[in-house]
Amino acid sequence: MTVPVRAGAGGRAVESVPMGLLLGVGVSDCRDGTCGRLDNALPDVEGFARLLGEDFTCEILSEPAESEVRGRLQALPESVPGGPLVVLWCGHGLGSAADSLRLLARDSAARSSSGLGVSDVVAPCAESGASQLLFVFDTCFSGAAIPAGDVAARIMRSAPPRGGPPRVFRTAELMLFHAASCLFRYSS
């Protein structure tokens, strides 16, 4: 699906571009309740989806189980031909020696081996065919996800999306984005 042609500067037509996809995940608590409830996890994802407007198809996984998220991620490869893909995960995260960051679903235990590893999320996104990727992990320990951007970049460079080379952010840009988003969140 593409976004309709619009008038550009000076009234010139702007080429249609592939529709973007937001995959949002909102998880307010984990299985045993020891994580603590996050009442704004799902409303934050829904608010972000509204900000993206009609240029994006917004798919929100509300309080999903691990199997739901894995199933959706398995369907991502080659599903976003040439458009942008934004992944927003709001909820709990745990630092992990195995995969830097573990993202917890509704049925995840609060252990460093539970949930989904950040690379389990990033790799299928990089294989989606998207021309641009943006990952926003609004979780504890989210800074540990920075190396996952390098994983995505390597995958996208090895199999570029249709329509040209991918837009890959460098680690420093991702760190700046993370720092800015934390600053905004705690200052507003």
mmCIF file of the C-alpha atoms, coordinates in Angstrom:
data_MODEL
# 
_entry.id   MODEL 
# 
loop_
_atom_site.group_PDB 
_atom_site.id 
_atom_site.type_symbol 
_atom_site.label_atom_id 
_atom_site.label_alt_id 
_atom_site.label_comp_id 
_atom_site.label_asym_id 
_atom_site.label_entity_id 
_atom_site.label_seq_id 
_atom_site.pdbx_PDB_ins_code 
_atom_site.Cartn_x 
_atom_site.Cartn_y 
_atom_site.Cartn_z 
_atom_site.occupancy 
_atom_site.B_iso_or_equiv 
_atom_site.pdbx_formal_charge 
_atom_site.auth_seq_id 
_atom_site.auth_comp_id 
_atom_site.auth_asym_id 
_atom_site.auth_atom_id 
_atom_site.pdbx_PDB_model_num 
ATOM 1   C CA . MET A 1 1   ? 0.000  0.000   0.000  1.00 0.00 ? 1   MET A CA 1 
ATOM 2   C CA . THR A 1 2   ? 1.223  3.493   -0.746 1.00 0.00 ? 2   THR A CA 1 
ATOM 3   C CA . VAL A 1 3   ? 0.438  6.896   0.630  1.00 0.00 ? 3   VAL A CA 1 
ATOM 4   C CA . PRO A 1 4   ? -1.473 8.993   -1.956 1.00 0.00 ? 4   PRO A CA 1 
ATOM 5   C CA . VAL A 1 5   ? 0.317  11.593  -4.058 1.00 0.00 ? 5   VAL A CA 1 
ATOM 6   C CA . ARG A 1 6   ? 0.316  14.996  -2.385 1.00 0.00 ? 6   ARG A CA 1 
ATOM 7   C CA . ALA A 1 7   ? 1.131  18.497  -3.501 1.00 0.00 ? 7   ALA A CA 1 
ATOM 8   C CA . GLY A 1 8   ? 4.685  19.430  -2.683 1.00 0.00 ? 8   GLY A CA 1 
ATOM 9   C CA . ALA A 1 9   ? 6.409  22.792  -2.481 1.00 0.00 ? 9   ALA A CA 1 
ATOM 10  C CA . GLY A 1 10  ? 5.242  25.075  -5.273 1.00 0.00 ? 10  GLY A CA 1 
ATOM 11  C CA . GLY A 1 11  ? 2.235  22.837  -5.971 1.00 0.00 ? 11  GLY A CA 1 
ATOM 12  C CA . ARG A 1 12  ? 4.332  20.105  -7.614 1.00 0.00 ? 12  ARG A CA 1 
ATOM 13  C CA . ALA A 1 13  ? 3.168  16.534  -7.126 1.00 0.00 ? 13  ALA A CA 1 
ATOM 14  C CA . VAL A 1 14  ? 5.228  14.493  -4.700 1.00 0.00 ? 14  VAL A CA 1 
ATOM 15  C CA . GLU A 1 15  ? 5.734  10.830  -5.547 1.00 0.00 ? 15  GLU A CA 1 
ATOM 16  C CA . SER A 1 16  ? 3.712  8.372   -3.565 1.00 0.00 ? 16  SER A CA 1 
ATOM 17  C CA . VAL A 1 17  ? 5.719  6.483   -0.994 1.00 0.00 ? 17  VAL A CA 1 
ATOM 18  C CA . PRO A 1 18  ? 5.083  3.094   0.531  1.00 0.00 ? 18  PRO A CA 1 
ATOM 19  C CA . MET A 1 19  ? 2.917  3.122   3.615  1.00 0.00 ? 19  MET A CA 1 
ATOM 20  C CA . GLY A 1 20  ? 4.763  2.794   6.898  1.00 0.00 ? 20  GLY A CA 1 
ATOM 21  C CA . LEU A 1 21  ? 4.063  0.277   9.628  1.00 0.00 ? 21  LEU A CA 1 
ATOM 22  C CA . LEU A 1 22  ? 4.054  0.873   13.359 1.00 0.00 ? 22  LEU A CA 1 
ATOM 23  C CA . LEU A 1 23  ? 4.324  -2.272  15.416 1.00 0.00 ? 23  LEU A CA 1 
ATOM 24  C CA . GLY A 1 24  ? 3.547  -1.152  18.939 1.00 0.00 ? 24  GLY A CA 1 
ATOM 25  C CA . VAL A 1 25  ? 3.710  -3.342  22.019 1.00 0.00 ? 25  VAL A CA 1 
ATOM 26  C CA . GLY A 1 26  ? 2.247  -2.214  25.327 1.00 0.00 ? 26  GLY A CA 1 
ATOM 27  C CA . VAL A 1 27  ? 2.758  -4.383  28.415 1.00 0.00 ? 27  VAL A CA 1 
ATOM 28  C CA . SER A 1 28  ? 1.778  -3.057  31.829 1.00 0.00 ? 28  SER A CA 1 
ATOM 29  C CA . ASP A 1 29  ? 2.931  -5.988  34.004 1.00 0.00 ? 29  ASP A CA 1 
ATOM 30  C CA . CYS A 1 30  ? 4.634  -9.367  33.846 1.00 0.00 ? 30  CYS A CA 1 
ATOM 31  C CA . ARG A 1 31  ? 3.336  -12.784 34.878 1.00 0.00 ? 31  ARG A CA 1 
ATOM 32  C CA . ASP A 1 32  ? 3.976  -12.861 38.582 1.00 0.00 ? 32  ASP A CA 1 
ATOM 33  C CA . GLY A 1 33  ? 3.265  -9.186  39.228 1.00 0.00 ? 33  GLY A CA 1 
ATOM 34  C CA . THR A 1 34  ? 6.711  -8.579  40.715 1.00 0.00 ? 34  THR A CA 1 
ATOM 35  C CA . CYS A 1 35  ? 7.667  -6.125  37.971 1.00 0.00 ? 35  CYS A CA 1 
ATOM 36  C CA . GLY A 1 36  ? 5.267  -3.464  39.152 1.00 0.00 ? 36  GLY A CA 1 
ATOM 37  C CA . ARG A 1 37  ? 2.366  -2.089  37.155 1.00 0.00 ? 37  ARG A CA 1 
ATOM 38  C CA . LEU A 1 38  ? 3.031  0.466   34.412 1.00 0.00 ? 38  LEU A CA 1 
ATOM 39  C CA . ASP A 1 39  ? -0.310 2.172   33.849 1.00 0.00 ? 39  ASP A CA 1 
ATOM 40  C CA . ASN A 1 40  ? 0.944  4.274   30.922 1.00 0.00 ? 40  ASN A CA 1 
ATOM 41  C CA . ALA A 1 41  ? 2.537  1.529   28.808 1.00 0.00 ? 41  ALA A CA 1 
ATOM 42  C CA . LEU A 1 42  ? -0.449 0.914   26.548 1.00 0.00 ? 42  LEU A CA 1 
ATOM 43  C CA . PRO A 1 43  ? -1.723 4.531   26.495 1.00 0.00 ? 43  PRO A CA 1 
ATOM 44  C CA . ASP A 1 44  ? 1.781  5.649   25.435 1.00 0.00 ? 44  ASP A CA 1 
ATOM 45  C CA . VAL A 1 45  ? 1.749  3.232   22.484 1.00 0.00 ? 45  VAL A CA 1 
ATOM 46  C CA . GLU A 1 46  ? -1.758 4.337   21.483 1.00 0.00 ? 46  GLU A CA 1 
ATOM 47  C CA . GLY A 1 47  ? -0.770 8.011   21.736 1.00 0.00 ? 47  GLY A CA 1 
ATOM 48  C CA . PHE A 1 48  ? 2.307  7.441   19.584 1.00 0.00 ? 48  PHE A CA 1 
ATOM 49  C CA . ALA A 1 49  ? 0.147  5.677   16.982 1.00 0.00 ? 49  ALA A CA 1 
ATOM 50  C CA . ARG A 1 50  ? -2.163 8.701   16.828 1.00 0.00 ? 50  ARG A CA 1 
ATOM 51  C CA . LEU A 1 51  ? 0.846  10.968  16.243 1.00 0.00 ? 51  LEU A CA 1 
ATOM 52  C CA . LEU A 1 52  ? 1.919  8.986   13.191 1.00 0.00 ? 52  LEU A CA 1 
ATOM 53  C CA . GLY A 1 53  ? -1.393 9.645   11.486 1.00 0.00 ? 53  GLY A CA 1 
ATOM 54  C CA . GLU A 1 54  ? -2.628 8.174   8.252  1.00 0.00 ? 54  GLU A CA 1 
ATOM 55  C CA . ASP A 1 55  ? 0.792  7.586   6.689  1.00 0.00 ? 55  ASP A CA 1 
ATOM 56  C CA . PHE A 1 56  ? 1.242  4.510   8.868  1.00 0.00 ? 56  PHE A CA 1 
ATOM 57  C CA . THR A 1 57  ? -0.671 1.339   9.401  1.00 0.00 ? 57  THR A CA 1 
ATOM 58  C CA . CYS A 1 58  ? -0.642 0.982   13.171 1.00 0.00 ? 58  CYS A CA 1 
ATOM 59  C CA . GLU A 1 59  ? -0.725 -2.440  14.722 1.00 0.00 ? 59  GLU A CA 1 
ATOM 60  C CA . ILE A 1 60  ? -0.799 -2.528  18.491 1.00 0.00 ? 60  ILE A CA 1 
ATOM 61  C CA . LEU A 1 61  ? -0.231 -5.653  20.531 1.00 0.00 ? 61  LEU A CA 1 
ATOM 62  C CA . SER A 1 62  ? -2.019 -4.930  23.788 1.00 0.00 ? 62  SER A CA 1 
ATOM 63  C CA . GLU A 1 63  ? -0.805 -6.916  26.799 1.00 0.00 ? 63  GLU A CA 1 
ATOM 64  C CA . PRO A 1 64  ? 0.490  -9.720  24.538 1.00 0.00 ? 64  PRO A CA 1 
ATOM 65  C CA . ALA A 1 65  ? 1.854  -13.083 25.582 1.00 0.00 ? 65  ALA A CA 1 
ATOM 66  C CA . GLU A 1 66  ? 5.372  -13.969 24.410 1.00 0.00 ? 66  GLU A CA 1 
ATOM 67  C CA . SER A 1 67  ? 3.909  -16.342 21.791 1.00 0.00 ? 67  SER A CA 1 
ATOM 68  C CA . GLU A 1 68  ? 1.767  -13.533 20.289 1.00 0.00 ? 68  GLU A CA 1 
ATOM 69  C CA . VAL A 1 69  ? 4.780  -11.278 19.849 1.00 0.00 ? 69  VAL A CA 1 
ATOM 70  C CA . ARG A 1 70  ? 6.911  -14.090 18.412 1.00 0.00 ? 70  ARG A CA 1 
ATOM 71  C CA . GLY A 1 71  ? 4.130  -14.988 15.973 1.00 0.00 ? 71  GLY A CA 1 
ATOM 72  C CA . ARG A 1 72  ? 3.851  -11.403 14.738 1.00 0.00 ? 72  ARG A CA 1 
ATOM 73  C CA . LEU A 1 73  ? 7.615  -11.068 14.408 1.00 0.00 ? 73  LEU A CA 1 
ATOM 74  C CA . GLN A 1 74  ? 7.788  -14.289 12.364 1.00 0.00 ? 74  GLN A CA 1 
ATOM 75  C CA . ALA A 1 75  ? 5.415  -12.693 9.846  1.00 0.00 ? 75  ALA A CA 1 
ATOM 76  C CA . LEU A 1 76  ? 7.567  -9.554  9.404  1.00 0.00 ? 76  LEU A CA 1 
ATOM 77  C CA . PRO A 1 77  ? 10.227 -10.672 6.898  1.00 0.00 ? 77  PRO A CA 1 
ATOM 78  C CA . GLU A 1 78  ? 9.457  -9.141  3.477  1.00 0.00 ? 78  GLU A CA 1 
ATOM 79  C CA . SER A 1 79  ? 6.160  -7.655  4.731  1.00 0.00 ? 79  SER A CA 1 
ATOM 80  C CA . VAL A 1 80  ? 7.043  -3.928  4.557  1.00 0.00 ? 80  VAL A CA 1 
ATOM 81  C CA . PRO A 1 81  ? 8.370  -3.508  0.995  1.00 0.00 ? 81  PRO A CA 1 
ATOM 82  C CA . GLY A 1 82  ? 10.163 -0.178  0.805  1.00 0.00 ? 82  GLY A CA 1 
ATOM 83  C CA . GLY A 1 83  ? 8.267  1.676   3.538  1.00 0.00 ? 83  GLY A CA 1 
ATOM 84  C CA . PRO A 1 84  ? 9.393  2.695   7.004  1.00 0.00 ? 84  PRO A CA 1 
ATOM 85  C CA . LEU A 1 85  ? 8.960  0.408   10.008 1.00 0.00 ? 85  LEU A CA 1 
ATOM 86  C CA . VAL A 1 86  ? 8.689  1.767   13.538 1.00 0.00 ? 86  VAL A CA 1 
ATOM 87  C CA . VAL A 1 87  ? 8.763  -0.580  16.511 1.00 0.00 ? 87  VAL A CA 1 
ATOM 88  C CA . LEU A 1 88  ? 7.706  0.836   19.864 1.00 0.00 ? 88  LEU A CA 1 
ATOM 89  C CA . TRP A 1 89  ? 7.849  -1.370  22.967 1.00 0.00 ? 89  TRP A CA 1 
ATOM 90  C CA . CYS A 1 90  ? 6.546  0.162   26.188 1.00 0.00 ? 90  CYS A CA 1 
ATOM 91  C CA . GLY A 1 91  ? 6.758  -1.997  29.274 1.00 0.00 ? 91  GLY A CA 1 
ATOM 92  C CA . HIS A 1 92  ? 9.288  -3.841  31.366 1.00 0.00 ? 92  HIS A CA 1 
ATOM 93  C CA . GLY A 1 93  ? 12.796 -4.791  30.335 1.00 0.00 ? 93  GLY A CA 1 
ATOM 94  C CA . LEU A 1 94  ? 15.582 -6.605  32.088 1.00 0.00 ? 94  LEU A CA 1 
ATOM 95  C CA . GLY A 1 95  ? 19.306 -6.433  31.557 1.00 0.00 ? 95  GLY A CA 1 
ATOM 96  C CA . SER A 1 96  ? 20.712 -9.750  30.401 1.00 0.00 ? 96  SER A CA 1 
ATOM 97  C CA . ALA A 1 97  ? 24.214 -11.046 29.846 1.00 0.00 ? 97  ALA A CA 1 
ATOM 98  C CA . ALA A 1 98  ? 22.829 -13.324 27.115 1.00 0.00 ? 98  ALA A CA 1 
ATOM 99  C CA . ASP A 1 99  ? 21.134 -10.680 24.957 1.00 0.00 ? 99  ASP A CA 1 
ATOM 100 C CA . SER A 1 100 ? 21.790 -7.279  26.573 1.00 0.00 ? 100 SER A CA 1 
ATOM 101 C CA . LEU A 1 101 ? 18.059 -6.539  26.953 1.00 0.00 ? 101 LEU A CA 1 
ATOM 102 C CA . ARG A 1 102 ? 15.093 -8.855  27.510 1.00 0.00 ? 102 ARG A CA 1 
ATOM 103 C CA . LEU A 1 103 ? 11.652 -7.411  26.741 1.00 0.00 ? 103 LEU A CA 1 
ATOM 104 C CA . LEU A 1 104 ? 8.946  -8.821  28.981 1.00 0.00 ? 104 LEU A CA 1 
ATOM 105 C CA . ALA A 1 105 ? 5.487  -9.829  27.794 1.00 0.00 ? 105 ALA A CA 1 
ATOM 106 C CA . ARG A 1 106 ? 2.364  -10.380 29.900 1.00 0.00 ? 106 ARG A CA 1 
ATOM 107 C CA . ASP A 1 107 ? 3.284  -14.016 30.643 1.00 0.00 ? 107 ASP A CA 1 
ATOM 108 C CA . SER A 1 108 ? 7.025  -13.453 31.169 1.00 0.00 ? 108 SER A CA 1 
ATOM 109 C CA . ALA A 1 109 ? 8.591  -14.114 34.541 1.00 0.00 ? 109 ALA A CA 1 
ATOM 110 C CA . ALA A 1 110 ? 10.896 -11.463 35.987 1.00 0.00 ? 110 ALA A CA 1 
ATOM 111 C CA . ARG A 1 111 ? 14.070 -13.417 35.115 1.00 0.00 ? 111 ARG A CA 1 
ATOM 112 C CA . SER A 1 112 ? 16.924 -12.489 32.812 1.00 0.00 ? 112 SER A CA 1 
ATOM 113 C CA . SER A 1 113 ? 16.146 -15.526 30.604 1.00 0.00 ? 113 SER A CA 1 
ATOM 114 C CA . SER A 1 114 ? 12.450 -14.636 30.185 1.00 0.00 ? 114 SER A CA 1 
ATOM 115 C CA . GLY A 1 115 ? 10.748 -12.583 27.521 1.00 0.00 ? 115 GLY A CA 1 
ATOM 116 C CA . LEU A 1 116 ? 12.209 -11.795 24.133 1.00 0.00 ? 116 LEU A CA 1 
ATOM 117 C CA . GLY A 1 117 ? 15.800 -10.866 23.517 1.00 0.00 ? 117 GLY A CA 1 
ATOM 118 C CA . VAL A 1 118 ? 16.192 -7.547  21.766 1.00 0.00 ? 118 VAL A CA 1 
ATOM 119 C CA . SER A 1 119 ? 17.898 -9.301  18.826 1.00 0.00 ? 119 SER A CA 1 
ATOM 120 C CA . ASP A 1 120 ? 14.806 -11.560 18.542 1.00 0.00 ? 120 ASP A CA 1 
ATOM 121 C CA . VAL A 1 121 ? 12.845 -8.375  17.868 1.00 0.00 ? 121 VAL A CA 1 
ATOM 122 C CA . VAL A 1 122 ? 15.358 -6.508  15.737 1.00 0.00 ? 122 VAL A CA 1 
ATOM 123 C CA . ALA A 1 123 ? 16.393 -9.282  13.301 1.00 0.00 ? 123 ALA A CA 1 
ATOM 124 C CA . PRO A 1 124 ? 12.967 -9.964  11.718 1.00 0.00 ? 124 PRO A CA 1 
ATOM 125 C CA . CYS A 1 125 ? 12.398 -6.209  11.465 1.00 0.00 ? 125 CYS A CA 1 
ATOM 126 C CA . ALA A 1 126 ? 15.640 -5.830  9.537  1.00 0.00 ? 126 ALA A CA 1 
ATOM 127 C CA . GLU A 1 127 ? 14.430 -8.575  7.168  1.00 0.00 ? 127 GLU A CA 1 
ATOM 128 C CA . SER A 1 128 ? 11.052 -6.855  6.659  1.00 0.00 ? 128 SER A CA 1 
ATOM 129 C CA . GLY A 1 129 ? 12.067 -5.056  3.480  1.00 0.00 ? 129 GLY A CA 1 
ATOM 130 C CA . ALA A 1 130 ? 11.590 -1.693  5.190  1.00 0.00 ? 130 ALA A CA 1 
ATOM 131 C CA . SER A 1 131 ? 13.661 1.185   3.828  1.00 0.00 ? 131 SER A CA 1 
ATOM 132 C CA . GLN A 1 132 ? 13.942 2.747   7.288  1.00 0.00 ? 132 GLN A CA 1 
ATOM 133 C CA . LEU A 1 133 ? 13.828 1.296   10.783 1.00 0.00 ? 133 LEU A CA 1 
ATOM 134 C CA . LEU A 1 134 ? 13.235 3.058   14.064 1.00 0.00 ? 134 LEU A CA 1 
ATOM 135 C CA . PHE A 1 135 ? 13.255 1.154   17.349 1.00 0.00 ? 135 PHE A CA 1 
ATOM 136 C CA . VAL A 1 136 ? 11.948 2.794   20.496 1.00 0.00 ? 136 VAL A CA 1 
ATOM 137 C CA . PHE A 1 137 ? 12.287 0.697   23.632 1.00 0.00 ? 137 PHE A CA 1 
ATOM 138 C CA . ASP A 1 138 ? 10.616 2.510   26.513 1.00 0.00 ? 138 ASP A CA 1 
ATOM 139 C CA . THR A 1 139 ? 11.708 0.073   29.217 1.00 0.00 ? 139 THR A CA 1 
ATOM 140 C CA . CYS A 1 140 ? 14.140 -0.196  32.073 1.00 0.00 ? 140 CYS A CA 1 
ATOM 141 C CA . PHE A 1 141 ? 17.646 -0.998  30.791 1.00 0.00 ? 141 PHE A CA 1 
ATOM 142 C CA . SER A 1 142 ? 16.676 0.222   27.288 1.00 0.00 ? 142 SER A CA 1 
ATOM 143 C CA . GLY A 1 143 ? 20.153 1.648   26.770 1.00 0.00 ? 143 GLY A CA 1 
ATOM 144 C CA . ALA A 1 144 ? 21.356 -1.951  26.548 1.00 0.00 ? 144 ALA A CA 1 
ATOM 145 C CA . ALA A 1 145 ? 19.498 -2.212  23.227 1.00 0.00 ? 145 ALA A CA 1 
ATOM 146 C CA . ILE A 1 146 ? 21.920 0.146   21.459 1.00 0.00 ? 146 ILE A CA 1 
ATOM 147 C CA . PRO A 1 147 ? 24.067 -2.699  20.003 1.00 0.00 ? 147 PRO A CA 1 
ATOM 148 C CA . ALA A 1 148 ? 20.913 -4.165  18.421 1.00 0.00 ? 148 ALA A CA 1 
ATOM 149 C CA . GLY A 1 149 ? 20.955 -1.256  15.994 1.00 0.00 ? 149 GLY A CA 1 
ATOM 150 C CA . ASP A 1 150 ? 24.266 -2.560  14.685 1.00 0.00 ? 150 ASP A CA 1 
ATOM 151 C CA . VAL A 1 151 ? 22.685 -5.999  14.213 1.00 0.00 ? 151 VAL A CA 1 
ATOM 152 C CA . ALA A 1 152 ? 19.866 -4.442  12.187 1.00 0.00 ? 152 ALA A CA 1 
ATOM 153 C CA . ALA A 1 153 ? 22.335 -2.442  10.109 1.00 0.00 ? 153 ALA A CA 1 
ATOM 154 C CA . ARG A 1 154 ? 24.389 -5.537  9.238  1.00 0.00 ? 154 ARG A CA 1 
ATOM 155 C CA . ILE A 1 155 ? 21.279 -7.492  8.230  1.00 0.00 ? 155 ILE A CA 1 
ATOM 156 C CA . MET A 1 156 ? 19.881 -4.641  6.134  1.00 0.00 ? 156 MET A CA 1 
ATOM 157 C CA . ARG A 1 157 ? 23.197 -4.051  4.372  1.00 0.00 ? 157 ARG A CA 1 
ATOM 158 C CA . SER A 1 158 ? 23.486 -7.740  3.478  1.00 0.00 ? 158 SER A CA 1 
ATOM 159 C CA . ALA A 1 159 ? 20.023 -7.744  1.855  1.00 0.00 ? 159 ALA A CA 1 
ATOM 160 C CA . PRO A 1 160 ? 19.004 -4.145  1.012  1.00 0.00 ? 160 PRO A CA 1 
ATOM 161 C CA . PRO A 1 161 ? 15.280 -3.378  0.720  1.00 0.00 ? 161 PRO A CA 1 
ATOM 162 C CA . ARG A 1 162 ? 13.660 -2.741  -2.648 1.00 0.00 ? 162 ARG A CA 1 
ATOM 163 C CA . GLY A 1 163 ? 13.879 0.846   -3.788 1.00 0.00 ? 163 GLY A CA 1 
ATOM 164 C CA . GLY A 1 164 ? 17.377 1.683   -2.639 1.00 0.00 ? 164 GLY A CA 1 
ATOM 165 C CA . PRO A 1 165 ? 19.750 1.469   0.265  1.00 0.00 ? 165 PRO A CA 1 
ATOM 166 C CA . PRO A 1 166 ? 18.394 1.413   3.815  1.00 0.00 ? 166 PRO A CA 1 
ATOM 167 C CA . ARG A 1 167 ? 18.601 4.389   6.162  1.00 0.00 ? 167 ARG A CA 1 
ATOM 168 C CA . VAL A 1 168 ? 20.718 3.127   9.005  1.00 0.00 ? 168 VAL A CA 1 
ATOM 169 C CA . PHE A 1 169 ? 21.337 5.276   12.063 1.00 0.00 ? 169 PHE A CA 1 
ATOM 170 C CA . ARG A 1 170 ? 24.713 5.123   13.705 1.00 0.00 ? 170 ARG A CA 1 
ATOM 171 C CA . THR A 1 171 ? 24.979 4.080   17.320 1.00 0.00 ? 171 THR A CA 1 
ATOM 172 C CA . ALA A 1 172 ? 25.705 7.656   18.454 1.00 0.00 ? 172 ALA A CA 1 
ATOM 173 C CA . GLU A 1 173 ? 22.466 8.877   16.853 1.00 0.00 ? 173 GLU A CA 1 
ATOM 174 C CA . LEU A 1 174 ? 20.518 6.126   18.588 1.00 0.00 ? 174 LEU A CA 1 
ATOM 175 C CA . MET A 1 175 ? 22.111 6.977   21.910 1.00 0.00 ? 175 MET A CA 1 
ATOM 176 C CA . LEU A 1 176 ? 21.225 10.640  21.414 1.00 0.00 ? 176 LEU A CA 1 
ATOM 177 C CA . PHE A 1 177 ? 17.641 9.659   20.606 1.00 0.00 ? 177 PHE A CA 1 
ATOM 178 C CA . HIS A 1 178 ? 17.492 7.459   23.706 1.00 0.00 ? 178 HIS A CA 1 
ATOM 179 C CA . ALA A 1 179 ? 18.884 10.206  25.910 1.00 0.00 ? 179 ALA A CA 1 
ATOM 180 C CA . ALA A 1 180 ? 16.483 12.778  24.452 1.00 0.00 ? 180 ALA A CA 1 
ATOM 181 C CA . SER A 1 181 ? 13.486 10.518  24.907 1.00 0.00 ? 181 SER A CA 1 
ATOM 182 C CA . CYS A 1 182 ? 14.447 9.846   28.546 1.00 0.00 ? 182 CYS A CA 1 
ATOM 183 C CA . LEU A 1 183 ? 14.915 13.565  29.158 1.00 0.00 ? 183 LEU A CA 1 
ATOM 184 C CA . PHE A 1 184 ? 11.534 14.372  27.602 1.00 0.00 ? 184 PHE A CA 1 
ATOM 185 C CA . ARG A 1 185 ? 9.784  11.646  29.546 1.00 0.00 ? 185 ARG A CA 1 
ATOM 186 C CA . TYR A 1 186 ? 11.090 12.737  32.916 1.00 0.00 ? 186 TYR A CA 1 
ATOM 187 C CA . SER A 1 187 ? 10.904 16.492  32.341 1.00 0.00 ? 187 SER A CA 1 
ATOM 188 C CA . SER A 1 188 ? 7.300  16.642  31.127 1.00 0.00 ? 188 SER A CA 1 
# 
